[in-house]
Amino acid sequence: MMNQRLYNRNLKVLIITLIILTVLSVLSQAENSLLSSGVNTLTKGLFQLGARATASADSATREELLAENEALKKENAALRAQLADYIDTKAENDKLWAYYELKKENPSYQIVPANVIKRDVNDDFYSFTLDIGSAVGVKVNAPVITDSGLVGWVAQTDTATCKVKTILSPDTKAGVLDKQSGDSGILSGSVTLCAQNLTGMNKLAEDHKIKEGDMIVTSGTGGAYPAGLLIGQVQSIEFNKYDASRYAVIKPYEDVREITSAAVITDFASKGKVVKSNAK
């Protein structure tokens, strides 16, 4: 309403000014220097009056715009906060849905999603820290997974965080088996393999039937890991010159070096129970 009144007033001033200027412009064509001087003086005064009126209108408009801008800033801040909450909620839902099928197939699994908040730059095997800990039931040796399969296990924990050692580490000792042949072995990483996001399946039987391309999963023996967690695919069969044994090179389904989120299986039906391997 104020803007409209200012606009009407300024418009009247402008019209009157233009009429006067037009009349005086005609009169100023006369050779009478006194009249010309008077016209110039009056014209200057009118321009100054118009300028002051415009400045006054602009000043009032700026004040209103500043007030409106401040209100918009507060509204935008509130909307950004709502958007942030929405993004967090959506991200959390996406994490839960990623493990929905696994939970559906294994009702006894207690799965807690988490974010990677730190990586150990001094660890050659890409260990990382998650933003969950003992407060939500995370314990040492608990399996750590993504929607692609097993990626590691909890090595340390406190109330709010836990450190995870990956399946690329030589410290990992998980019972695994070949889904196609039924051959069993021990999953454990090495320095030579980890740089390529590879790990090893050791302790293979002399007459094993493992082939390139076979799927490797956890066997469930020992009770530390539930049976059937995906790990990776056999890339090749190699000879260990130090103990004259054979081992399979495994390409994990997940690139452990690039993980930004994961989940901890805090409980499952066979936890702590030594079960018989499905291997032949």
N, C-alpha and C positions, 0 to 999 in steps of 0.2 A: 504494500500500500504506500509506504514511504517512497519507494523507487518511482511509482507512478506519479506522485505529486511533484517530485523533483523533476521528472521528465517533462510534465506539463508546464511547470514554471520556466524551465530552461528553454522550452520551445517558444513560449511567448516572448521571452527576452530576445531570442535569436531573430524572430520574425520582425519585431519592432526595430531591432538594430539594423536589419537588412533594408527595411523601408527607409529609414533615416539616411543610411549610407547611400542608398540609390539617389535620393533627392539631393543630398549634398554633393554627390559626385557630379551631377548635372550642373549644379550651381558653380561648382569649383572650376568649371571650364571657362568661366569668365576671366577676364584679364585683371580683374580687381584683386590686387595682391592682399589687401586687407581681408577680403572675403575668403580668399584661398587660405590665408593663415588661420582664420577662424574655423574654417572647415577642417583643416588639419588638426587643430587643437581639439575640436569636438570629436573628430573621428578617433583620435588617440584615446580620449576619455572613454568613448563608447567601447573601444576594444579592451581597455583595462577593466571596465565594468563587466563586459562579457567574460573576460578571462577569470575575474574573481568569482563570478557566478558559476562558471564551469568548474573551477577549483573547489568551490564549496560543495557542488554536487558530487565531484569525484571523491572528495574527502569523506562525505557521508556514505558513498557507495563502498569505499574501501573498508570502512568500519563494519559495514554489514557483511561484506564478503569475508572479512577476517573472522567474524563471529560464525558465519556459516561454515567456513573452512575448518574452524576448530571443532564444530559439531560433527562434521564429516570425518575428521581424524579420529574422534572418539568412536564413531560408528564403525569405521574401518578396523580399528583396533579390536573391537568386540567381535567383528566378523572373522578377523584373522585368528582370534583365540578359538572361536567355534570351529574354524577350518582345521586348526591344529589338532583339536580334540577328535574331529572326524577322521583325520589321517591316522592318528594313533590307534583309534578304535578299529579302523579298516585293516591296518597292518596287523593288529593282534588277531582279528578274525581270519585274515589270510593265512597266518601262521597255524592257527588251529585247524583250518580246513586242509592244510597240507598234510596233516597227520590223521585226518579223519578216517581214511580207509584203513590205515594201519591199526588204529584204535578199534575200528569196527570189526576187523578180522581177529583182533586179539583183545577182547574186553578186559582182561586182567592188567593190561599195560596202564601205568600211570605216567602220562607224558606231560612234561612242563616245557613249553617253548621259551626261547631266550634269544638275546642279541649278543653278538661278539663285540666286546667293548675294548679289547686290547689284544695285541699279538706280542709274543716274546721274540724280540729281534735277535736275541742271543741263542735261540733254539733253532737248530738246523732242520727240525722236523715239524715246523709250523704249528707249535702249540698255541693255544689262544685262551682268553678268559671270557666267560659268559656272565651276564648280569643277574644270575640267580644263584642261590646258595642253600645252606642248611635250613634256612627259615622256611623254605618250601619243600623240604624233604630230600634235598640233594646230598648224596653221600659219596665218599671215595669209592672208585671202581664202577660207578654207575655208567651204563652205556650212553654214548652221545650220538645222536643221529640227525640226518636231514631227511627230506622226503625222498632222497635217492638212496638212502641206506646208512650203514654204520660209518662214522667218521672218526670215532675216538672214544675215550673214556675219561672220567673225572679223576685227576691225580691229586688235587688239593681242593679244599673248600673252606669258606668261612660263612658268616651269616648271610651275606648279600651277593657273593660271587663264587665262582669255581674255576679252577684252571683245568684245561682239557689237553691231554696228550693225544696225538692223532694216530691213525692206523699206519702212518708212514714211519713211526718211531720204532726203534729196536726194543723199547720198553714194552711195547704192545705184545701181549701173548693171548691170542683168542683162538679157541677151537673153531675150525671151519671145515666145510666139505664142499665137494663138487656136486652140483645138483644133477648133472647128467650121468657121471660115472659112479657117484657115491663115495669116491676116495676122500679121505680126511687128511688134515694136516694142521699146522699151527701158523696163524697169521702173525707176521712180524716184519717190520721194515728194516731198512739199511741205509747207510749214507749214500751208496752208489745209486740206489733206486729213487730216493725221495725227491731229488732235484727234478725228476720227470713226473712227479705225482704218481709214482708206482710203489707198490709194496710187494711182499713175498709170502708165498704159502710154502712153508718148510716141513721137514719130516715126512716126506712122501714115501710111500711103500715102493719097494723095488719093482713090483709088478703093477704099478698104478696105471690107470687108463685115462688120465686127464689129458684133454686136448685143447688146443688153441681155440678160443671163443667160448669155452664153457663158463657157466655162471657159478660164482663162489658166494656162499652164504655162511652165516654162523651155524655151528652144529648144536649149540646149547650145552655141550659137555662142560662140566666144571661149575655151572650155575652162575657164572659172572655175566653171561649174555644170554638173552632168550634165543631160541633156535629160529632160523629162517630169516634173520636180518640180511638184507642185500649188502654185498661188499663191492664186488666188481667182476671183471671178466678176465679170463686167462689170456695173457698176451703171448707168452712163450714158456717153454720148459728149458731150464738152464742147469748146468753142472756146477756144484760148489767144490772148488779145487781144494778147500781147506779140510773138508771132512768126507770128500768123495760121494756126497749125496746129491740128489736131484731136488730142485725146487721150482715152483711155478711163479712166474712174474705176473702180478695182478694189477690191472688198470682199474682203480676205483671208479664207481659210477659218479662219484662226486669229486670235483676238484678241491681237495682239502685246503689248498693254498689260497683259495678265493672265498671261503665261507664268510658270510656276514651274519648269519643267524643259524640256529640249530635248536635241538631239544634234548632234554635229558629224560631217559626212562628211569623214573625213581623207584618203580616197583613192577613186578610181573610174577606170574604164577609159579614159575620154576626157579625163581631167584634163590641162589644158595644151595640148590639141589644138584647133586652129581647125577647126570642122566646118561643113559647109554647112547653112544653115537649111532647115527643111521648108516654109517659107513659099513661096507661089506667086511 
